Amino acid sequence: MPDVLLVAATERELGGQDGLVCGIGPVEAAAATARALAQRDVGAVLHIGIAGGRGLDLGTLVIGSEAIYCDLAASIRLVDRVAPDARLLDAARRVLGDVPILPIGTTATVGGVARELVVEAMEGFGVLRAAALAGVPAIEVRAISNEIGEPDRGRWRIEDAVAALAAVVPHLVAATGSVSRS
């Protein structure tokens, strides 16, 4: 039976859970996720991690309504957005309740998202795009660790964000797995 592939950029973000450490940045995330999906039967991808936020309380959990690749620009039409699987989005809502559901900007540069985006991360588009190309449903859930553009790393609350994720990831994995098997 296909299982859930839990993906995070770092071991720390996995919070002791079994999963794929995809590396930092959109290219590493896409390559590692594509490789993992080619090597095993996966029913769904649950991408988790910390993120910067604009005007959101530190520790806030956010479900991605779409992953937007902010570093991509050209005069031709490009794929720069990936939506989560609707069934996984509903499952995450049931687990997390009334948390924000917002677009999450993916950028290789800290502070690189457009002003209109209030959540910034570095891997989401790569992970969700790899899953989409493999035909595997996917979703991104983040915990806010810092204000976007905050230069003082001492003000970042990475441990609090990681703890917020750790508290919900087992429930998200179970919900994601039940959807992927239905």
N, C-alpha and C positions, 0 to 999 in steps of 0.2 A: 504494500500500500504506500503511495507517495506520502512524503512527510513535508513538514514546514521547514524551509530554509530560513533560519534567523541570521540576519546580516547586520554587522556593525563595522564601523571603520577601525575600531580598536578593541582589544581584549577588555579593557576597562569598561567600555560601553556595553559589552555583552553581559557584564555583571555576574559572571560565573556560569552563565547558561552556555549550552553547547551551541555553536554557530560558526559562521564564516567571518573571519576578520578580513575585510576586503581592502584595507589600506585607506589612506587619506587622499581625497580628491576624486573628481569624477572619472578620470581615466582609469585609475587603479580600481575603483569600485566597479566600473563596467566590465573591465577585463576579468577580475576575480569572480564576479557574479556569473558572467557568461561561462567561464571555465567550470565552475561548480554545477551550473545547470546542465552542462554537457556531460558531466561525469556521473550524475545520479538522477533518479526519478524524484522530482519535486512537485508537490501538489500546490504549493503557494510560497511566496516570498514575503517575509515580514522584515522590513528594514527599520532599524531603530538607531537612535543616537542623540547626541546633544546638538544644540543649535543656538545661534544668536537670535535675539528677538528685538523688535522695536516697539516699546511701550507695553510689553508683556511682563508679568511678574516672573522673576527667576523661579525655576522649578515647574512652571506651567507645562503641562503636556499638550501637544498639538498633533492633530491628525492632518496629514497632507491631503488637500483637495486636488492638488496636482503638483508635480515636480517640474520646475521651470529652469532650463539651462540658461543661465544669465551670461555666460562667456561667449556664446555663439552669436555671430553676426555676419551676415552676407547679404548681397543684393538679390539672392535667389531664395525661393521657399525652402526652409529647413525644418526638420523635426526638432523642436526645442521645448516641447511639453509632453508630459506623460501623465495620464489620469490613473488613480488607483482603481483596482477592481471594485465595482459597486457593492458586491456581496461582502468583500473584506472591509470596506468602509462601514457598512451597516454593522458588521460584527464588532469592529473596533468601537463604534459608538455605543453599542450595548455594554461593552466592557468598561469603557472610560466615562460614560455619561456625558455630561454637559461640558466638554472641553472644546476649545476652538478648533474649527476645521478650516484650514487656511492654505493658500498656495505656499509652497516652500521653494525658495530660490536656491539653486545649486550653483556654486561658484568655486573656482580654485583659489580665489583671493578673499581672505577675511575682510569683510566690509565691502564686498564687491557686488551686492545686490542693489537693484534699483530702489529708489526711495519709496515707491508704492508697495513694495513687498515688506512684510513685517516679520518674516521668518527666513533665516539664512543658514544653509548647511553646505556641505562640500561633496556629498556622495549621492544624494537621492535620485537625481535624474539618471546617473549612470546605472544604478541598481535597478530602478524601475524600467528603464529602456532595455536593459539586457533581458529582464524577465518578459517584457512585452514581445521582444523579438523571438523569444523561446516559447511563447504561448502560455506562459505561467502567470497566474494572477498574483498581483503584488500590491503592497501598501507601505507607506512610510509614516512612522510615528516618532516624534522628537520631543525632547525636554529642553526647555530654555535654560541655558547656563550663563548667558551674558547679554548685555545690551549690544546690538550691532554697532560696531565701530568703537567700542570701549577699549581704549589703549592700555588701561591699567589692569593687567592680568590678575592682580590681587583682588579685584572686584568681581571677577568671574566666579561663579559658584558651580564649578564642574562636579564636585562630589555630591552636591544637593541634586543636581540634574540627573546624575547617574543613579542616585538612590531613588528618585521619582520613577525612573524607568524600571529599575530592579523590582519595585513594588508591583508593577503591572505586567511585566513581560510574561511571566508564566500564564497569566489569564489570557493575554493576547495570543500567545502561541496556541493555547487550547482552543480559543474561539476561531483562530485562523485555520487550524487543523480540521475543526469540525466543518467549516465551510468548504474547504478543499476536498473533503471526502463526500460531500453531498451532491 
